[in-house]
Each structure stands twice: as structure tokens, then as C-alpha cells.
């Protein structure tokens, strides 16, 4: 099925419990933990906005309302800041609520990434859409999602972001079997198969699926037909594998720096990386890091 409609909507699966960051995430959604002074999820939302998307769909669960509140209007706070002459800070708060249109869908039981996508079916409708995992924070120009949309518009089919990883780490990822498709751009591949968390000796390549997808609405019937795995979850990788039987799928290595903030070390590295890009604190942070070496 070809697809010429533009990509307007981005789905953010964010219903997980964030157990790797307990006790911090006992009362605060993992996606709201700050990298420097900005919630992790805001980096993904800004990436979507900079890539031309207009609608954000949060897949949430009980206790996750702070994400919706963060992107809501903050008139009282803006008036308070302006009244104290803090206009730059007021502008920054105003910017957050004007980024894009935000809605939320409850996932209920966390039954896997495929299920998180599936619950957005009626909200997404019959059009292509992006899926952004907020844990994966990119520093890329053009934005990671924009690079993928460019491939989508040329290939007229679903596109996933991949990254080469050491073979000893492939069992932590979905991995693709693919061949280069240079007619659609640099570092673009046509996918022949996808395997969820394969053992190292059974991995078809070192190209791992990482946190960004451009999908077409025919993923929904594919997910409806996808069986739960051994853990009782519906995996998006398995749904795309089923979709692959009826249409081509593509992958692209994003040109940029990716941070996996879903674990403590990756989260700390991202704070250092983005802190060093902030002129007002970069020199002091760099000097501090020298004292710790």
C-alpha cells in the first residue's frame, strides 16, 4: 500500500512504571525526569515539532498526568513570572504549552510496545504516524524524525531507525536482516526480516532498532493478528514482521548522536552531554568533570 499523506501525528508510549529509576519514579513519571532543566519527553516533543508534526498522542497510565499538565497552559505561572520581571523564563514556559496539540490515551495494563501502539488506533485514524520512545534522545540536525520522514516520502513505506551496536549487545534489541537501498538515500536499508532480542549467535546483523518509527495505518490490523510473546506482551517488532509479508519496510541509520536515557548511566551521560552544550554552564561543568577524573 503506497502512502502519500504527510506525517502529522506522533505517538509517545509512556505507560511504563520506570522501575529502573525507583524511588525517584514512585511519584514522578520517568519521562518527566529532567535532562539539565527540561523533561526527557520534551526533547522528543520538540523533535517532532521541528520535523513538522502537529499532534502528540501520549499513551499513559494511572499516575502519569504530570506529562499532560506539563504541556498544558500555565497562565498563572506565566503571570507570576512576568510580574517579577522574569520575562525570559515566562517565554520559556509559554513555549512549552504552544509546542503542539497534546492528547492522551490510557493503555491500562502494560502489555508491550505493540499494545501501546494498538490502543491509539482510533486516535491516529487512517494516516501515517510516528512512534517516538522518549528514552531515546537524539541530538541531530536535521532532527532524527525529519531524516526518517524524508526517507518515508521517497520510499512510500514504513521506516524505522536503526543503529549499529556491538554484537555482544544485540540480544537487548530488535535486530533487522536487511540490504542497502541507496535509491532511497544514504544509510537506508530494505528490511527482509526482524527478530526481537535474538541470541548473539542467531542475530541476522548488528543493525538494532532504536526508538523511532514511521508507521502506516495497516500496522493496526497486523498488531491485532500478532500473538502475545512468552511474557504475555504484544511486541511491535513482531507486528512489523507480520506487516512485512504484505509490504516493504525500510530502515535508516540516523545521522546524529543518540542517548539511551532509559538506564541510570545513559541518563547521567545525557545530562553531561547536553550540559556541555549550554554556554551558561558548560565551562564550569567541564572544570568540575576534570576534578573527578
C-alpha positions as a printed NumPy array, in Angstrom:
array([[  0.   ,   0.   ,   0.   ],
       [  1.535,   3.312,  -1.03 ],
       [  1.137,   6.305,   1.22 ],
       [  1.342,   9.927,   0.151],
       [ -0.262,  11.638,   3.18 ],
       [  2.033,  13.727,   5.337],
       [  3.007,  12.573,   8.823],
       [  1.184,  14.769,  11.35 ],
       [  0.857,  12.67 ,  14.495],
       [  3.407,  11.236,  16.906],
       [  2.63 ,   8.526,  19.447],
       [  4.649,   8.552,  22.677],
       [  4.31 ,   5.25 ,  24.579],
       [  4.724,   6.367,  28.193],
       [  2.705,   3.991,  30.381],
       [  5.667,   2.108,  31.88 ],
       [  6.445,   2.143,  35.592],
       [ 10.049,   3.336,  35.276],
       [ 11.311,   0.776,  37.784],
       [ 14.964,   1.377,  36.88 ],
       [ 14.682,   4.842,  38.423],
       [ 12.939,   3.984,  41.674],
       [ 12.48 ,   5.53 ,  44.154],
       [ 12.519,   8.741,  42.054],
       [  9.726,   7.423,  39.814],
       [  7.445,   6.361,  42.639],
       [  5.54 ,   9.634,  42.256],
       [  7.128,  11.207,  39.142],
       [  6.778,   9.732,  35.635],
       [ 10.143,   8.602,  34.271],
       [  9.503,  10.766,  31.202],
       [  9.426,  13.869,  33.426],
       [ 12.904,  13.361,  34.875],
       [ 14.952,  16.343,  33.661],
       [ 17.961,  16.363,  31.384],
       [ 19.591,  19.577,  32.609],
       [ 16.358,  21.57 ,  33.092],
       [ 13.995,  20.051,  30.543],
       [ 11.879,  16.883,  30.998],
       [ 13.152,  13.966,  28.948],
       [  9.91 ,  13.706,  26.976],
       [ 10.126,  17.359,  25.909],
       [ 13.21 ,  16.602,  23.825],
       [ 11.137,  14.137,  21.781],
       [  8.182,  16.511,  21.511],
       [ 10.435,  19.32 ,  20.288],
       [ 11.977,  16.925,  17.768],
       [  8.513,  16.071,  16.466],
       [  7.549,  19.736,  16.229],
       [ 10.788,  20.617,  14.434],
       [ 10.06 ,  17.791,  11.98 ],
       [  6.699,  19.303,  11.003],
       [  4.343,  17.23 ,  13.166],
       [  1.384,  18.912,  14.821],
       [ -0.276,  16.349,  17.118],
       [  1.172,  14.455,  20.077],
       [ -0.592,  11.365,  21.452],
       [  0.627,  10.287,  24.888],
       [ -0.022,   6.662,  25.835],
       [ -0.304,   6.869,  29.607],
       [ -1.444,   5.039,  32.709],
       [ -2.54 ,   5.915,  36.229],
       [ -0.22 ,   8.432,  37.884],
       [  1.117,   9.887,  34.634],
       [ -0.947,  13.083,  34.487],
       [  2.137,  15.239,  35.1  ],
       [  3.054,  14.83 ,  31.428],
       [ -0.279,  16.243,  30.268],
       [ -0.016,  19.038,  32.834],
       [  3.466,  19.94 ,  31.606],
       [  2.227,  20.636,  28.077],
       [ -0.952,  22.394,  29.243],
       [ -1.472,  26.15 ,  29.516],
       [  0.228,  27.735,  32.55 ],
       [ -1.388,  31.179,  32.688],
       [ -0.982,  31.645,  36.451],
       [  2.683,  30.711,  36.376],
       [  3.346,  32.971,  33.371],
       [  1.647,  35.941,  35.093],
       [  3.643,  35.245,  38.256],
       [  6.944,  35.223,  36.375],
       [  6.115,  38.306,  34.313],
       [  5.06 ,  40.126,  37.452],
       [  8.532,  39.579,  38.858],
       [ 10.253,  40.673,  35.67 ],
       [ 11.335,  37.171,  34.674],
       [ 10.151,  37.55 ,  31.1  ],
       [ 12.678,  35.155,  29.538],
       [ 11.594,  32.386,  31.888],
       [  7.926,  33.219,  31.231],
       [  8.575,  32.93 ,  27.497],
       [ 10.156,  29.505,  28.021],
       [  7.121,  28.293,  29.981],
       [  4.78 ,  29.73 ,  27.33 ],
       [  6.741,  27.939,  24.619],
       [  6.12 ,  24.55 ,  26.252],
       [  2.337,  24.86 ,  26.057],
       [  2.463,  26.156,  22.476],
       [  4.636,  23.367,  21.078],
       [  1.827,  21.276,  19.632],
       [ -1.583,  19.751,  20.316],
       [ -1.371,  17.084,  23.021],
       [ -3.896,  14.352,  23.822],
       [ -3.654,  11.229,  25.962],
       [ -4.839,   7.638,  25.67 ],
       [ -4.816,   5.214,  28.602],
       [ -3.124,   1.89 ,  27.957],
       [ -4.412,   0.117,  31.056],
       [ -2.315,  -2.998,  31.547],
       [  1.224,  -2.526,  30.144],
       [  1.137,  -5.322,  27.558],
       [  4.107,  -4.33 ,  25.434],
       [  5.07 ,  -1.694,  22.89 ],
       [  2.866,  -3.227,  20.21 ],
       [ -0.128,  -2.975,  22.526],
       [  0.747,   0.642,  23.375],
       [  0.616,   1.479,  19.666],
       [ -2.571,  -0.525,  19.189],
       [ -4.551,   1.474,  21.776],
       [ -4.027,   4.617,  19.679],
       [ -5.78 ,   3.15 ,  16.636],
       [ -8.941,   5.257,  16.818],
       [ -6.977,   8.421,  17.667],
       [ -4.438,   8.011,  14.871],
       [ -7.023,   7.046,  12.262],
       [ -6.22 ,   6.153,   8.665],
       [ -2.971,   8.034,   8.184],
       [  0.775,   7.524,   8.639],
       [  2.184,   8.379,  12.055],
       [  5.382,   8.407,  14.07 ],
       [  6.197,   6.473,  17.216],
       [  8.785,   8.075,  19.481],
       [ 10.269,   6.348,  22.512],
       [ 11.124,   9.215,  24.841],
       [ 14.02 ,   7.267,  26.394],
       [ 15.94 ,   7.686,  23.137],
       [ 17.046,  11.308,  22.993],
       [ 18.705,  12.433,  19.755],
       [ 20.926,  15.37 ,  19.014],
       [ 20.678,  15.577,  15.229],
       [ 20.452,  18.198,  12.502],
       [ 18.136,  17.756,  10.657],
       [ 16.137,  16.208,  13.514],
       [ 16.124,  12.411,  13.604],
       [ 12.415,  12.219,  12.791],
       [ 12.79 ,  14.625,   9.858],
       [ 15.503,  12.411,   8.386],
       [ 13.134,   9.448,   8.645],
       [ 10.199,  11.329,   7.13 ],
       [ 12.382,  12.237,   4.145],
       [ 13.031,   8.503,   3.59 ],
       [  9.338,   7.715,   4.096],
       [  8.348,  10.222,   1.416],
       [ 10.787,   8.662,  -1.054],
       [ 10.129,   5.001,  -0.246],
       [  6.349,   5.317,   0.368],
       [  6.543,   2.772,   3.156],
       [  7.193,   2.358,   6.902],
       [ 10.625,   3.413,   8.139],
       [ 12.374,   2.524,  11.385],
       [ 15.527,   3.994,  12.91 ],
       [ 18.446,   1.62 ,  13.394],
       [ 21.924,   1.858,  14.826],
       [ 24.934,  -0.415,  14.639],
       [ 25.603,  -1.951,  18.059],
       [ 28.32 ,  -4.325,  19.312],
       [ 27.331,  -7.948,  18.702],
       [ 27.509,  -8.684,  22.43 ],
       [ 24.611,  -6.254,  22.912],
       [ 22.261,  -7.354,  20.112],
       [ 20.214,  -9.527,  22.484],
       [ 18.924,  -6.33 ,  24.113],
       [ 17.343,  -5.037,  20.891],
       [ 15.133,  -5.864,  17.981],
       [ 17.501,  -6.588,  15.093],
       [ 16.923,  -6.458,  11.331],
       [ 18.07 ,  -8.538,   8.388],
       [ 18.41 ,  -6.033,   5.545],
       [ 20.245,  -4.997,   2.393],
       [ 21.212,  -1.459,   1.342],
       [ 18.616,   0.561,  -0.589],
       [ 20.675,   3.558,  -1.748],
       [ 17.963,   4.633,  -4.194],
       [ 16.104,   5.981,  -1.14 ],
       [ 19.043,   7.742,   0.499],
       [ 22.261,   7.353,   2.425],
       [ 22.311,   4.538,   5.007],
       [ 18.831,   3.328,   4.002],
       [ 18.078,  -0.409,   4.024],
       [ 15.272,  -2.615,   2.791],
       [ 14.234,  -4.971,   5.576],
       [ 13.922,  -8.704,   4.913],
       [ 13.228,  -9.818,   8.494],
       [ 13.045,  -8.543,  12.07 ],
       [ 13.935, -10.508,  15.191],
       [ 13.13 ,  -9.434,  18.744],
       [ 16.119,  -9.772,  21.136],
       [ 17.945, -12.593,  19.344],
       [ 20.831, -14.503,  20.949],
       [ 24.15 , -13.217,  19.661],
       [ 24.779, -16.303,  17.527],
       [ 21.348, -16.006,  15.897],
       [ 21.292, -12.258,  15.209],
       [ 20.946, -11.523,  11.472],
       [ 23.072,  -8.34 ,  11.707],
       [ 24.334,  -5.662,  14.067],
       [ 21.594,  -3.233,  12.978],
       [ 19.452,  -2.657,  16.071],
       [ 16.045,  -0.952,  16.171],
       [ 16.231,   2.237,  18.231],
       [ 13.317,   4.296,  19.421],
       [ 11.86 ,   5.893,  16.26 ],
       [  9.299,   4.579,  13.781],
       [  7.281,   5.965,  10.896],
       [  4.337,   3.602,  10.508],
       [  1.345,   3.313,   8.204],
       [ -2.18 ,   2.507,   9.454],
       [ -2.01 ,  -1.071,   8.181],
       [  0.165,  -1.767,  11.229],
       [ -3.039,  -1.871,  13.292],
       [ -4.612,  -4.975,  11.669],
       [ -1.147,  -6.569,  11.751],
       [ -0.942,  -5.945,  15.502],
       [ -4.472,  -7.277,  16.016],
       [ -3.273, -10.518,  14.436],
       [  0.019, -10.652,  16.379],
       [  0.174, -13.194,  19.178],
       [  1.497, -12.339,  22.628],
       [  5.035, -13.44 ,  23.356],
       [  6.199, -15.627,  26.245],
       [  5.947, -12.706,  28.655],
       [  2.336, -12.027,  27.629],
       [  3.177,  -8.896,  25.647],
       [  2.452,  -7.813,  22.075],
       [  5.766,  -6.778,  20.562],
       [  5.831,  -4.075,  17.897],
       [  8.729,  -5.881,  16.211],
       [  6.529,  -8.952,  15.761],
       [  3.721,  -6.805,  14.369],
       [  6.068,  -5.247,  11.824],
       [  7.299,  -8.722,  10.931],
       [  3.723,  -9.678,  10.098],
       [  3.273,  -6.441,   8.123],
       [  6.412,  -7.281,   6.157],
       [  4.504, -10.14 ,   4.5  ],
       [  2.29 ,  -7.637,   2.699],
       [  4.505,  -4.592,   2.048],
       [  8.149,  -3.418,   2.043],
       [  9.641,  -1.961,   5.22 ],
       [ 12.722,   0.219,   5.382],
       [ 15.334,   1.239,   7.939],
       [ 17.711,   4.186,   8.158],
       [ 20.761,   4.89 ,  10.283],
       [ 20.058,   8.347,  11.687],
       [ 22.862,  10.867,  11.316],
       [ 23.224,  12.162,  14.857],
       [ 24.009,  11.283,  18.461],
       [ 21.567,   9.058,  20.359],
       [ 21.369,   8.833,  24.13 ],
       [ 19.589,   5.911,  25.787],
       [ 18.238,   7.6  ,  28.907],
       [ 16.278,   4.516,  29.971],
       [ 19.062,   3.429,  32.309],
       [ 20.922,   5.298,  35.035],
       [ 24.273,   5.566,  33.254],
       [ 22.742,   6.64 ,  29.939],
       [ 20.646,   9.236,  31.753],
       [ 23.704,  10.679,  33.509],
       [ 25.685,  10.745,  30.249],
       [ 22.851,  12.639,  28.544],
       [ 22.849,  15.243,  31.316],
       [ 26.582,  15.763,  30.896],
       [ 26.34 ,  15.86 ,  27.082],
       [ 23.544,  18.436,  26.971],
       [ 25.019,  20.355,  29.895],
       [ 28.221,  20.828,  27.918],
       [ 26.142,  22.295,  25.065],
       [ 24.734,  25.006,  27.362],
       [ 27.019,  28.078,  27.213],
       [ 25.982,  29.35 ,  30.649],
       [ 27.166,  26.211,  32.473],
       [ 29.489,  24.422,  30.024],
       [ 32.809,  25.828,  31.272],
       [ 32.019,  25.257,  34.947],
       [ 30.761,  21.729,  34.239],
       [ 33.851,  20.913,  32.19 ],
       [ 36.118,  22.095,  35.015],
       [ 34.172,  20.044,  37.532],
       [ 34.461,  16.91 ,  35.409],
       [ 38.233,  17.395,  35.223],
       [ 38.386,  17.274,  39.027],
       [ 36.626,  13.897,  39.024],
       [ 38.949,  12.151,  36.58 ]])
